[in-house]
Amino acid sequence: MVKKADEDQAEVLERRRVRRRLVALETVFVLVLVAGLALWSAPVALVVGGLLGVLACERALADRRAVGVRRGGEAVGGERQ
């Protein structure tokens, strides 16, 4: 039983590491994209950067809400499940 719990813990930690790496890779990709747009047109880069920032915030909030839903408790946004 303890061995199973240790394996589950290790799996959760590995998923977190992979997720952090993926988020870091996505962040670098977006920064390079916006920097490339800035070389072409600064206003376009600002607009695209703003839109991508809003999408990133919405995605982060959706992830937090999903965690609350899985637990069966109250979600972060105050919604009752």
C-alpha positions, 0 to 999 in steps of 0.5 A, a space after each residue: 500500500 505504501 509502495 503504491 502511494 509512493 508511485 502515485 506521488 512520483 507520478 504527480 511530481 513528474 507530471 508537474 515537472 513536465 507541465 512546467 517545462 511545457 509552460 516554459 517552452 510555450 512562454 519562450 515561443 510566445 516571447 520570440 513571436 512577439 519580438 519578431 512582430 515588434 521588429 515588423 510593427 510595434 503596435 501590432 506586437 502590443 495588440 498581439 501581446 495583450 491578446 495572448 496575455 489575456 488568453 494566458 490568464 484565462 487558461 490559468 484560471 480555467 486550470 484552477 477551476 478544474 482542480 476545484 471541480 475535481 475535488 468536488 468542492 467550491 471552485 476558485 471563481 466562487 461557483 458551487 459544484 
